[in-house]
Amino acid sequence: MLLHLESINAWSTLDANKANPTDDNKTNTPAWPKLEFVPAMQRRRLSPFAKIALYTAENALSAPSMLSTSIETVKSEIPEQAAQIDIVFSSRHGDLHKTAELLTELSADQDISPTAFSTSVHNAVPGLYSIIKQNKQAINAISAGKDSFFYALVDAYARLKSGRSNKLLIIHVDRVLPELYSQFADEQQVDHAVAMVVTSAITSATIASIEMNFNACTDIEKGNAEEDNAKEDNTELKLPAAVCFMHWFDATADAADVALPALQYSSDRHVWTCELITGMTDV
């Protein structure tokens, strides 16, 4: 499966903490991104989950590579038309912090807020973004365990290959598990979001082309994975798929013309492989 990237943007607590280090004796609370393009009343109601998703989505659509090729489009179309783009949204857990609060209130026989419920559903964030941008195009929301990020790429490829879209926005976001569910963590816990604009063919705005393939895990591979996990504690578990992808992608960008190994990520069900096919400019 070949995907062509016109832009990509990411945010994670790993990067945020490096940029804004805190003293050891202070609580290391992430500085959530500011969203100047969101009306103040809506901005105050956004959860951190929604903030990092909208931040990366807006940056991906506002990247220099996108803007430099959309001048004629903007001249010939009204802003609402120029902003029309299909969205594929993925998250393993969704806004679980908000959901956990709602479940706690229900278990205590308390009334829950209709607004809190409506903004906790899995497609709430891309729906909100489409309202802000007046985007009336299709939205798919995906959740597939550890494979959620890569299945978003698969869904994007299927839509592009079928001709239903020739360009779309992928948004992936996940947060650290709430304390209530921390005992079930099976990968490193990192607040993160990744957004990218992908196309069906190379354009003047293409910054990279990535070949992606996947295969089902064999019983041997599953056994090896279980054995490895048994030797590790939670602090040594593998990073989430989207974070692994961004580390590989950034390393590829920094390496310039030096060939780097392909990315290989193994989940409980699949082995995913990504390889950079063409060069790229600054992103």
Residue pairs with C-beta under 8 A, 6 or more apart in sequence:
1 153
1 154
1 157
1 211
1 212
1 213
2 157
2 209
2 210
2 211
2 212
2 277
3 153
3 156
3 157
3 160
3 198
3 199
3 209
3 210
3 212
4 198
4 199
4 200
4 201
4 202
4 203
4 206
4 208
4 209
5 196
5 197
5 198
5 199
5 206
5 207
5 208
5 209
5 210
5 280
6 63
6 65
6 66
6 69
6 167
6 197
6 198
6 199
6 203
6 205
6 206
6 207
7 60
7 61
7 63
7 65
7 66
7 196
7 197
7 205
7 207
7 283
8 60
8 63
8 194
8 195
8 196
8 197
8 207
8 208
8 249
8 283
9 56
9 57
9 59
9 60
9 63
9 194
9 195
9 196
10 56
10 192
10 193
10 194
10 195
10 242
10 246
11 33
11 52
11 55
11 56
11 192
11 193
12 190
12 191
12 192
12 193
12 243
12 246
13 30
13 176
13 190
13 191
13 192
14 190
14 192
14 243
16 30
16 31
17 28
17 30
20 31
22 28
30 48
30 191
32 48
32 51
32 52
33 51
33 52
33 55
35 43
35 46
35 51
35 54
35 55
35 58
37 58
37 132
38 46
38 54
38 132
39 132
42 128
42 132
45 115
45 119
46 54
47 95
47 97
47 98
47 119
48 97
48 175
48 191
49 94
49 95
49 97
49 98
49 125
49 173
49 175
50 95
50 119
50 124
50 125
50 128
52 173
52 191
52 192
52 193
53 89
53 125
53 126
53 129
53 171
53 173
53 193
53 195
54 125
54 128
54 129
54 132
55 193
56 171
56 173
56 193
56 194
56 195
57 129
57 169
57 171
57 195
59 195
60 66
60 169
60 195
60 196
60 197
61 83
61 85
61 169
61 197
63 197
63 283
65 205
65 207
65 281
65 283
66 197
66 205
68 205
69 203
69 204
69 205
70 82
73 82
74 82
79 134
80 134
83 133
83 134
83 135
84 135
84 136
84 137
85 135
85 137
85 167
85 168
85 169
85 197
86 137
86 138
86 139
86 159
86 164
86 165
86 167
86 168
86 169
87 126
87 129
87 130
87 135
87 137
87 138
87 139
87 140
87 168
87 169
87 170
87 171
88 139
88 140
88 142
88 152
88 155
88 156
88 159
88 168
88 169
88 170
88 171
89 122
89 123
89 125
89 126
89 139
89 140
89 141
89 142
89 152
89 170
89 171
89 172
90 141
90 142
90 143
90 144
90 148
90 149
90 151
90 152
90 170
90 171
90 172
91 122
91 142
91 143
91 148
91 172
91 173
91 174
92 143
92 144
92 145
92 146
92 148
92 174
92 240
93 143
93 174
93 175
93 177
94 120
94 121
94 122
94 143
95 119
95 120
95 124
95 125
95 175
96 175
96 177
96 178
96 181
97 175
97 178
98 116
98 119
98 120
99 120
100 178
100 180
100 181
101 116
102 112
102 116
102 117
102 120
104 180
105 111
105 112
106 112
118 124
119 128
122 141
122 143
123 139
123 141
125 171
125 173
126 139
126 141
126 171
127 139
129 135
129 171
130 136
130 137
130 139
137 165
138 164
138 165
140 155
140 159
142 148
142 151
142 152
142 155
144 151
145 267
145 268
145 269
146 186
146 187
146 240
146 241
146 267
146 268
146 269
147 241
147 267
147 269
147 270
147 272
148 172
148 174
148 241
149 172
149 194
149 240
149 241
149 242
149 245
150 212
150 214
150 241
150 265
150 270
150 272
152 170
152 172
153 170
153 198
153 212
154 212
154 214
156 168
156 170
156 198
157 212
159 165
159 168
160 166
160 168
160 198
160 199
160 200
161 200
163 200
165 200
166 199
166 200
166 201
167 197
167 198
167 199
167 200
168 197
168 198
169 195
169 196
169 197
170 194
170 195
170 196
170 197
170 198
171 193
171 194
171 195
172 193
172 194
172 195
172 242
173 192
173 193
173 194
174 191
174 192
174 193
174 240
174 242
175 191
176 189
176 190
176 191
177 184
177 185
177 189
182 189
185 234
185 237
186 229
186 237
187 237
187 238
187 239
187 240
188 234
188 235
188 237
188 238
188 239
188 240
188 243
189 234
190 239
190 240
190 243
192 240
192 242
192 243
192 246
193 242
194 242
194 245
194 246
199 206
202 209
202 278
206 278
207 280
207 281
207 283
208 249
208 252
208 276
208 277
208 278
208 279
208 280
208 283
209 276
209 277
209 278
210 274
210 275
210 276
210 277
211 274
211 275
211 277
212 272
212 273
212 274
212 275
213 272
213 273
214 270
214 271
214 272
214 273
215 270
215 271
216 269
216 270
216 271
217 225
217 266
217 267
217 268
217 269
217 270
217 271
221 266
221 271
222 268
225 266
225 268
229 237
238 244
239 247
241 265
241 267
241 272
244 263
244 265
245 263
245 265
245 274
248 260
248 263
248 274
251 260
252 260
252 276
252 280
253 280
253 282
253 283
257 279
260 276
262 273
262 274
262 275
262 276
263 272
263 273
263 274
263 275
264 271
264 272
264 273
265 271
265 272
265 274
266 272
